[in-house]
Amino acid sequence: MDKKALYDLSYGVYLVTAMDGNRPTGCVANSIMQVTSDPATVALSINHDNFTNGCIAKTGRCAVTVLPENAKPTLIGRFGFRSGKDVNKFEDVPYRMFDGVPVPDVGACGWLACEIVDRMETDTHTVFLAKVVDAAKGTGNPPMTYAYYHNVVKGKSPKNAPTYQAPETEKPAAKKFVWKCSVCGYVYDGETPFEELPDDWRCPVCGQPKSGFVKVEK
């Protein structure tokens, strides 16, 4: 199965933020979609290992910030490849509070403040169903898609992302072998494969019969 076919599915790149007590935190997500228009409802998938998952489950609220194509890669790195359990992701990142959730002020295309109304658990992720309680448009810049992030920014998905695919391990180069005379060291390099030489063939240097050759790694 060629999992690269999954790259052709349409995704965005978003910051999902929530409160950890009195402290804002968040993570990067790309699996968010609108489910209904009235009431406006979205579904978002967050890995169980993401610290933000527990914060959303505990508070029942979160915000979704739609990142533009010109978003700083360092912003994605901060929110996507570090854990809010260990670092303050909002250090030096300005934000405003809307409906009890932090919204980063990062020149976004827009943002949604959401209230969790239901959820579904999978083996690795929680799919939260959320009602949009507030929203606003931001800059006029085009939103970043996962394809743009992957192909233009050359970014990678963190391991907790639904779109993460482990890098392919390079296959070790095939070993090459030659036939070598066990007496004089002559290495056969003829056009005819050594195995196809006649049984009475002999080493052109010392006359050793074909049976006196050994297969060695080149």
N, C-alpha and C positions, 0 to 999 in steps of 0.2 A: 504494500500500500504506500502510495506517495503522499505523505501528509502535507507536502507543499501545496497541494490543491486547496487546503484550508486557508492559505494566505489570500485566496481570491474572494473570500467572504468579506463583506464590508464591515469595518469597525471604525470607531473613532479613538481618540486618546483623551482621557478625562482625568481630572483629579476628583476623587471622592473623599470628602472631608467630614469629620464628626468631632464631637467633644469627648475628651477623656477627663471627666471631672471638670475642672476649670481650665484645662489645657486643650488647645486645638491640635488635632492630628489628622492624618489622611494617607491616602495611597493612590497609585495610578491604576486605572481600570480601562479596559477597552471593550468589554461586553456589556453595553447598556443600550436598551432599546425602548421606544415608546410602545406601550401596550394598548392604551385607549386614549381618546381625546377628550371625552366628557364623562367622568372627571379625568383630567390629565393624569395618566399613570405611566410609570416607567418600571422596567425590571433591570436590576443590576446584579452581576455575578462577582462575588468577592471570595477569595480563597480563605479557607479556614485558618491558614497560618498567618494571614494578614492581621496585624494588631487592630486595624481599623474595623475588621469584621466584628470583633467583640464589642467595640465602642458603639457601633450602629445597633447591634442587637440589644445592648444595655439601655441606650437612650431612645431608641426608636426613631431616630432622625438622622439625616445626613444631607449633604449638599453635593451637587454634581457641577463641576466647572468644565466647560468645553474649551479645550486648548486650541489655539490657532497654529497655523503652520510655522509661524515665526517664534513660537515658544522657545525659550532657552533650553537646550538639552540638559543643562545643569539642574533645571527645575524638575525635569522628568527623572533625572538621576537621584535627586534628593527624595522625591516622593515615591519613586518606584523601586529603588534598589537598596533602601535603608529601612530599618524597622522603627516605627514610632514608639516602640517599647524601649528602644535604646537611645534615641536621639529626639531632639525637638525639631521637627520638620518645618515648623513655622518660624524658626529663628531667622531673622532678617527678611521674612516674607510678610508684607503687609496684608491685613485682612479686615473684613467687616463682618458683623454678626447679623444674620437675617433668620428670624423664626427659630432662634436657638442653635443655629449651626454656623460655623465659620466659612466664609467665602473668600478665598485668596484674591487679592487685588493684583492680578498678573497680566492684565491686558487680554482677558479671555474673550471668546466669541459670545459667551453668554453663560448663565448659571441657573440652576434649579435648586430650590430648597424643598426637601422631601420628607414626608412622614411615612414610616413603614406601616403597611397594612397587612402584610402576609409574608411568608417566606417558605422556601423549599430547600431541603438539605440534599446535597449530592455527596459522593464519597470525598470530594476535595473542596467543594465550594458551597456557599450559601447563595441562593438566588432570592434577593429581596424584591418584593413587590411594593412600590412606593407611590403614594399620591403626591403630586406636585402641589405645594401650598403657596409657593411664591416663585417668581422667575423674572429674569430680565435679560435683554439683549446687551451685548457688549460692543466690542470693536467690529469693524466691517471686514476684518481679515478672514480669509477662508479657514474653516475648521481643519485641524490636522486629522487625517485618516491614518489608520494603522499602516496602510500600504505606503503612504507618504513617509511615515516615520521609519518604516522598514527599508524602503528603496532609496529615499533621498537623504534623510538624516542618517541612515545606516545604523539606526538604533536597534537594540535587542530587547526582547521581552524578559522581564524578571521571571524567576522560576514559579512564582505564585500566580502568574497571569494565565487566564484560560488559553491564550494563544501561544504559550511557551512551547517550544520544541527543542529538545536537547540537541546540541550540535552534533553533526555527523562525525563519527570518528573516522579518521583516515585509515583506509585499509593499508596494512603494511605492504611494501613493495614485494612483488613475487621474487623469491630467491632464484638466482640463476646458477646453473651448474654446467660444468665442462667435464670432458673425459680426458684423464691424464695418465700417461704411461707410468707405471709403478717402478720402472727401472731407470729410464733416462729423464723423466719429467716432461717429455713432449706433450703438448696440449693439442688435441685434435681440433682443427678449425675448418674442416672441409664442408662443402655445400651439402653433401649427403648426410642426413642424420646418422649419428654414430651407431644407433641401434639397427639401422638398415644396412650397414656395411656387411659384406660377406664374411662368413666365419673364418676364412683363410686370410683375411686382411691382416697386415702386420704394421707395426710402428715403422714409419719411414726413416727414423733416426737410428734405432737400435735393433729393429727386427722383432721386437717382442710381439707375440700374438695378441689378437683382440682381447682375449680373456685376461691379459695382463694389465688392462686399463681399469682405472677406478674412477668413479663419478665423485667429483669434489665441487664444493661451492665456489663460485667464481669470486 
